[in-house]
Amino acid sequence: MINLVQGAVFQGYIIDTVNNIEGRKLMKRDRLENSWAVIQDEAERNWHLLMKDVVDFSFRLQKAAVAAWETFNNPYSR
């Protein structure tokens, strides 16, 4: 009788351990999926910020080129 009780307890322990391991795998999978989503969002945000900086630099460079051209062609007009 004791062996049956011990066997049932041991079987319950094994089932709990397996469920715990599977639960951890699911938790890790969820954490990985969440981490991947965060990485994608950050990459997209950084890409947009980089493009904004490139466009801003382009405008500044264009203004500098126009100012240089005007100064070169009309040095004493100012």
Sine and cosine of phi, psi and omega as CSV:
sin_phi,cos_phi,sin_psi,cos_psi,sin_omega,cos_omega
0.00,0.00,-0.67,0.74,0.00,-1.00
-0.91,0.42,-0.61,0.79,0.01,-1.00
-0.89,0.46,-0.61,0.79,0.05,-1.00
-0.91,0.42,-0.67,0.74,0.01,-1.00
-0.91,0.42,-0.71,0.70,0.02,-1.00
-0.89,0.45,-0.63,0.78,0.03,-1.00
-0.90,0.43,-0.66,0.75,0.01,-1.00
-0.91,0.41,-0.66,0.75,0.03,-1.00
-0.90,0.44,-0.70,0.72,0.00,-1.00
-0.90,0.44,-0.66,0.75,0.03,-1.00
-0.89,0.45,-0.66,0.75,0.05,-1.00
-0.89,0.45,-0.62,0.79,0.04,-1.00
-0.90,0.43,-0.68,0.73,0.01,-1.00
-0.90,0.43,-0.70,0.71,0.01,-1.00
-0.88,0.47,-0.69,0.72,0.04,-1.00
-0.89,0.47,-0.64,0.77,0.01,-1.00
-0.91,0.42,-0.70,0.71,0.02,-1.00
-0.88,0.47,-0.71,0.70,0.02,-1.00
-0.88,0.47,-0.62,0.78,0.02,-1.00
-0.90,0.43,-0.69,0.73,0.02,-1.00
-0.90,0.43,-0.71,0.70,0.02,-1.00
-0.90,0.44,-0.62,0.79,0.05,-1.00
-0.89,0.46,-0.64,0.77,0.04,-1.00
-0.91,0.42,-0.64,0.77,0.03,-1.00
-0.88,0.47,-0.69,0.73,0.02,-1.00
-0.91,0.42,-0.64,0.77,0.01,-1.00
-0.91,0.42,-0.67,0.74,0.02,-1.00
-0.90,0.43,-0.64,0.77,0.02,-1.00
-0.88,0.47,-0.70,0.72,0.03,-1.00
-0.89,0.46,-0.66,0.75,0.01,-1.00
-0.91,0.41,-0.62,0.78,0.04,-1.00
-0.92,0.40,-0.69,0.72,0.02,-1.00
-0.89,0.45,-0.67,0.74,0.03,-1.00
-0.90,0.43,-0.67,0.74,0.02,-1.00
-0.89,0.46,-0.66,0.75,0.01,-1.00
-0.90,0.44,-0.65,0.76,0.03,-1.00
-0.90,0.45,-0.65,0.76,0.03,-1.00
-0.91,0.42,-0.68,0.73,0.02,-1.00
-0.88,0.47,-0.68,0.73,0.02,-1.00
-0.89,0.45,-0.69,0.73,0.02,-1.00
-0.89,0.46,-0.70,0.72,0.02,-1.00
-0.90,0.44,-0.66,0.75,0.01,-1.00
-0.90,0.44,-0.68,0.74,0.01,-1.00
-0.90,0.43,-0.68,0.73,0.02,-1.00
-0.89,0.45,-0.70,0.71,0.02,-1.00
-0.90,0.44,-0.60,0.80,0.02,-1.00
-0.89,0.45,-0.70,0.71,0.00,-1.00
-0.91,0.42,-0.64,0.77,0.04,-1.00
-0.91,0.42,-0.63,0.77,0.04,-1.00
-0.90,0.44,-0.70,0.71,0.02,-1.00
-0.90,0.44,-0.61,0.79,0.04,-1.00
-0.89,0.45,-0.69,0.73,0.03,-1.00
-0.89,0.45,-0.64,0.77,0.01,-1.00
-0.91,0.42,-0.69,0.72,0.01,-1.00
-0.91,0.42,-0.70,0.71,0.04,-1.00
-0.87,0.49,-0.68,0.73,0.02,-1.00
-0.90,0.44,-0.63,0.78,0.03,-1.00
-0.88,0.48,-0.70,0.71,0.03,-1.00
-0.89,0.46,-0.68,0.73,0.01,-1.00
-0.90,0.43,-0.65,0.76,0.02,-1.00
-0.91,0.41,-0.64,0.77,0.03,-1.00
-0.90,0.44,-0.70,0.71,0.03,-1.00
-0.89,0.47,-0.66,0.75,0.02,-1.00
-0.91,0.42,-0.63,0.78,0.01,-1.00
-0.92,0.40,-0.66,0.75,0.04,-1.00
-0.90,0.45,-0.70,0.71,0.01,-1.00
-0.89,0.46,-0.65,0.76,0.02,-1.00
-0.91,0.41,-0.66,0.75,0.01,-1.00
-0.89,0.46,-0.71,0.70,0.01,-1.00
-0.90,0.43,-0.65,0.76,0.02,-1.00
-0.93,0.37,-0.62,0.79,0.00,-1.00
-0.92,0.38,-0.66,0.75,-0.05,-1.00
-0.99,0.13,-0.45,0.89,0.00,-1.00
-0.74,-0.67,0.95,0.31,-0.13,-0.99
-0.92,0.40,-0.45,0.89,-0.10,-1.00
-0.93,-0.37,0.23,0.97,-0.04,-1.00
-0.98,0.20,-0.29,0.96,-0.05,-1.00
-1.00,-0.06,0.00,0.00,0.00,0.00
